[in-house]
Amino acid sequence: MTEKEVISALKYVSRMKTEFMLSEMRNYIKSEMSVQDIYRAVHASFMDLGLDAIPAEGDFRVVRAPKGNIELTGPEKEKNEMFFQSPGVSRKLERLVEQYLEKKTGKSWDDPILMERIRRAVLSQKADYWKEGKSRKITYDKGYDVVGYLAYQFPVYFVQFQHILYRMAKEGLLKTRMKILDVGSGPGTVPLAVTDLYNRLDNHMASIYSVEMFDENLEAYRFIVPQYAAIKSRISVEEPIKADIKKLDINLIPDKLDLIVFSNVLNEIKGMDVEQKADVVKKLSEKLAPDGNIIIIEPADKVNSTQARKLILALKGVGLSIYSPCSFIWGSGCNPTECWSFEQQGDIMPTRLMKKLAECDEPYRYINTDIKYTYAILRKDKLTKIKFRVPPKAKFARLSKLEIHKGKRINVICSLMSGDLGDGKYSLYKICDGTSVKPVYAVIPLSSLTLENKLLRETKYGSVLAIENVLVKYNEANDSYNLLVGKGTVVSLVEE
């Protein structure tokens, strides 16, 4: 009996019964099949059919899955807030990574020779990352490329994605049953992050599909991800699709995806310009559910961050909408010549492997704990996080008109679009209102801090602020504008 026929029988039974044992399917199919054979044939269809299969003593109890978006309970919030106070890789996952190193190398994870080889791999990756143009080539076709990534980059990216996913849960963007595609999965950072966060949620489930081209990454993925996802039954992980993103056949990708993730991958694709990368994302968006989300995450350095913003604007130009972090408070589109915008979170706890690597003459080279990233959430339905629009005749200046206000004190409404870029004597923040072409920064000397303006230093990334009585200065060296916040400046929160 074909898989299609078994799925057809499942549809029939699920319409007739609100709850049944999977073994009952034998009464509706012609061939002799075990419960496990039936499960293998139909398990990928449960999400689309709105069903859950709950293991029950060698069988599965099939029930109607709850519908709607996740509404976090008090205990769920408490568990997650506690995690983010000192976030890091769980001990179980640390040990799985260590076991993979041992399997891959035949040495104890903390063997001095292994540590030295990993150090060389980390330094080589960092050197390749900072190259520009044709000389920049980031690959994972050697075993120690992946081992170096797991030791150095993975812990930060693992926590970083959980920050974004948890915020989406709080904002009602995650469904109780999620179908997720991770594009350029590497050794499985995003699936592992999803699993970790879902282990702190109650009765919410996700099916994860992945695309990855490098065999070494796939080997690590197959060892680590299924074992970690199996600790609890909330996550199902499908076999990764081995493919080059540039040549990906979207017919291999399931329909009605709730989330498509590009985490720190698009910047590494060689030989593609912004428009070509936008075309890759746009084509995959055809597989997105009408209310689904696409997440693009890139490093926070100036080159990659500004390129990411160009890509995001290109995607807006071909029909996708930006949910966040950009806000369009004047109701107009944004088209800056350059936008360097990133979010910053608290440091992670270093892993045991990272600490072991740091037992050397230059420990700072191997400790990677700070989280800074550029991101965007895109959709097809025009939903935006920030609903606020500047009322007609409101007495606020657009940032696109700062030239006529040089040397004057004005009022503006803007979004906070960076962490503190200052140097200790003053705080400096990238701001945007969706109209500016040149970069605009809010500058506050620490000597000018007051109760009325300190909110600038305390507000969350992406929040909308009203800044009143601020002095406009043109920075000729950087071709940008600074809004100088003084003791008479008042900063208030409009929306976050």
Secondary structure as UniProt FT lines:
FT   HELIX           3..16
FT   STRAND          19..21
FT   HELIX           22..28
FT   HELIX           35..42
FT   HELIX           43..45
FT   HELIX           46..49
FT   STRAND          51..56
FT   TURN            57..58
FT   STRAND          59..64
FT   HELIX           74..85
FT   HELIX           91..105
FT   TURN            109..110
FT   HELIX           112..129
FT   HELIX           133..135
FT   HELIX           143..152
FT   HELIX           154..170
FT   TURN            171..172
FT   STRAND          177..183
FT   TURN            186..188
FT   HELIX           189..198
FT   TURN            199..200
FT   STRAND          205..212
FT   HELIX           215..229
FT   TURN            230..231
FT   TURN            233..234
FT   STRAND          235..237
FT   STRAND          241..242
FT   HELIX           245..247
FT   HELIX           250..252
FT   STRAND          257..263
FT   HELIX           266..268
FT   TURN            270..271
FT   HELIX           274..284
FT   HELIX           285..287
FT   STRAND          288..299
FT   HELIX           302..317
FT   TURN            318..319
FT   STRAND          321..324
FT   TURN            329..330
FT   STRAND          343..345
FT   HELIX           352..357
FT   HELIX           363..365
FT   STRAND          371..379
FT   TURN            392..393
FT   HELIX           399..405
FT   TURN            406..407
FT   STRAND          409..416
FT   STRAND          426..432
FT   STRAND          440..445
FT   HELIX           446..448
FT   TURN            451..453
FT   HELIX           454..457
FT   TURN            461..462
FT   STRAND          464..475
FT   TURN            476..479
FT   STRAND          480..484
FT   TURN            487..488
FT   STRAND          490..495
//
